Amino acid sequence: MRQPRILCFAGSTRSGSVNARLAAVVVKELALTDVAVTQLSLADYPMPLYDGDAEAATGVPANAERLHRIFCEHEGIFVASPEYNGGITPLLKNTIDWISRVRAPISPWKGRVYAIGAASNGGFGGYRGLIQLRHTLGLALGATILTEMLVVPRVNDAYNDAGGFKDEALVRQMTTMVARLKDEASRWVR
């Protein structure tokens, strides 16, 4: 049986994004487990703000169709989600909203497993935004989401010179989440 394919991305396109860095660290850790890992940037898939009238007039943007297809090609997906005012970024919410409008026989939410994480300069590490992301993906769209989350508080002091985490508890949190993501994604390999 082939290894699962896992997609990683951040809900931020800001230069120097701490969540893009978090996604890259998870990609590196996943690569050590011998899975097929894909990392993407939402900057490569620009879309207008979701608007039902625009959808009725012009349809779903081609980039939403592309992302839908990419999501469906993976058995596991890791989302590094910044927290804006206690919630997820407008970019991430807009991306999810547009992808959810694609009409296709395969769901990008069901039939795969999601893992979520966040990094922040604050003490909560983006945890509050992850609650909203969990609600959106799990309750609204029916995605399976790991209970393990990767939460990196005080991110400016979280990394060592080699690019890994200084704190052994964070290292354990990441390796546990990555192992679970690989194991659960393996169940969906067809």
C-alpha positions in Angstrom: 0.0 0.0 0.0 1.3 3.5 -0.8 2.0 6.1 1.8 -0.7 8.7 2.4 -0.4 12.1 0.7 -0.6 15.1 3.1 -1.1 18.7 2.2 0.2 21.6 4.4 -0.6 25.3 4.1 -1.0 28.4 6.2 -4.1 30.7 6.4 -1.7 33.6 5.9 0.2 35.0 2.9 2.0 37.7 4.9 5.7 37.9 4.4 7.4 36.5 7.4 4.2 34.8 8.5 4.8 32.8 11.7 2.1 30.3 10.6 3.7 29.8 7.2 6.9 29.0 9.2 4.9 26.6 11.3 3.5 24.9 8.2 7.1 24.5 6.9 8.2 22.9 10.2 5.4 20.4 10.0 6.3 19.7 6.4 9.9 18.9 7.5 8.6 16.6 10.3 6.2 14.8 8.0 9.0 14.3 5.4 10.9 12.4 8.1 7.9 9.9 8.3 8.2 9.0 4.7 4.8 10.4 3.5 4.2 12.3 0.3 4.0 15.9 1.5 2.8 18.9 -0.5 3.1 22.5 0.7 1.2 25.3 -0.9 0.7 29.0 -0.4 -2.7 30.6 -0.7 -1.0 33.5 -2.4 -0.8 31.3 -5.5 -4.6 30.9 -5.5 -6.1 34.4 -5.3 -9.9 34.7 -5.2 -12.4 37.5 -4.8 -14.3 37.9 -1.6 -17.1 35.4 -1.6 -20.3 36.9 -2.8 -23.4 34.9 -3.8 -24.4 37.3 -6.5 -20.9 37.1 -8.1 -21.1 33.3 -7.9 -24.5 33.3 -9.6 -23.2 35.7 -12.3 -19.7 34.2 -13.0 -19.6 30.9 -11.2 -16.9 29.5 -8.8 -13.4 30.9 -9.4 -10.9 28.7 -11.2 -8.6 28.8 -8.2 -11.3 27.4 -6.0 -11.7 24.6 -8.4 -8.0 24.0 -8.4 -7.8 24.0 -4.6 -10.8 21.7 -4.4 -9.0 19.2 -6.6 -5.7 19.5 -4.7 -7.5 18.9 -1.3 -9.2 15.9 -2.8 -5.9 14.4 -4.0 -4.6 14.2 -0.3 -5.7 11.9 2.5 -4.5 14.3 5.2 -4.4 18.1 5.4 -2.6 20.3 8.0 -3.7 23.9 8.3 -1.6 26.4 10.2 -4.2 29.1 11.1 -3.3 32.6 12.4 -5.7 34.1 14.9 -7.3 37.4 14.1 -9.3 38.9 16.9 -10.1 35.4 18.3 -11.0 33.9 15.0 -9.6 32.7 11.7 -8.2 35.0 9.0 -10.5 36.4 6.3 -8.2 34.8 3.8 -8.7 31.3 5.2 -12.4 31.7 5.7 -12.8 33.0 2.2 -10.8 30.1 0.8 -12.9 27.6 2.7 -16.2 29.3 1.6 -15.2 29.3 -2.1 -14.0 25.7 -2.0 -17.3 24.7 -0.4 -19.1 26.1 -3.4 -17.5 23.7 -5.9 -20.0 21.1 -7.0 -18.2 17.8 -7.4 -18.8 14.1 -6.6 -15.8 14.1 -4.2 -15.8 16.2 -1.0 -12.7 18.0 0.1 -13.9 17.7 3.7 -15.0 14.1 4.0 -12.9 11.1 3.2 -9.7 12.7 4.6 -8.4 13.8 8.0 -7.5 17.4 9.1 -4.9 18.5 11.6 -4.8 22.1 12.7 -2.3 24.3 14.4 -1.4 27.9 15.1 1.5 30.1 16.2 1.2 33.4 17.8 3.2 35.9 19.8 0.6 35.8 22.5 0.3 33.3 25.4 -2.6 31.4 23.9 -0.7 30.6 20.7 -3.7 31.1 18.4 -5.8 28.6 20.3 -9.0 30.7 20.1 -8.8 30.9 16.3 -8.4 27.1 16.2 -11.7 26.7 18.0 -13.4 28.6 15.2 -11.6 26.6 12.5 -12.6 23.4 14.2 -16.2 24.6 14.2 -16.1 25.6 10.5 -14.4 22.5 9.2 -16.0 19.9 11.6 -19.5 21.1 12.4 -20.3 23.1 9.3 -18.5 21.0 6.7 -18.3 17.5 8.3 -14.5 17.1 8.2 -12.7 14.7 10.5 -10.3 16.7 12.6 -7.7 15.3 15.0 -8.2 16.1 18.6 -4.4 16.9 18.8 -3.6 20.4 17.9 -0.2 22.1 17.5 -0.3 25.4 19.5 2.8 27.5 19.6 2.6 30.5 22.0 5.3 33.2 22.2 6.4 32.1 18.8 9.2 34.7 18.5 11.1 32.7 21.2 9.9 29.2 20.2 12.6 28.1 17.7 16.2 27.0 18.1 19.0 27.8 15.7 18.3 24.7 13.7 14.7 25.8 13.0 13.1 23.3 15.4 11.3 24.0 18.7 13.3 24.8 21.8 10.7 23.4 24.2 10.5 19.7 24.4 6.8 19.8 25.2 6.3 21.5 21.8 8.4 18.9 20.1 6.3 16.1 21.7 3.1 17.9 20.7 4.2 18.1 17.1 5.5 14.6 16.8 2.3 13.2 18.4 0.2 15.2 16.0 2.3 14.3 12.9 2.2 10.6 13.9 -1.6 10.7 14.4 -2.1 12.6 11.1 0.0 10.0 9.2 -1.8 7.1 10.8 -5.3 8.5 10.3 -4.5 9.6 6.7 -3.3 6.0 6.0 -6.8 4.8 6.7 -8.1 6.9 3.7 -5.6 5.6 1.2 -7.5 4.1 -1.7 
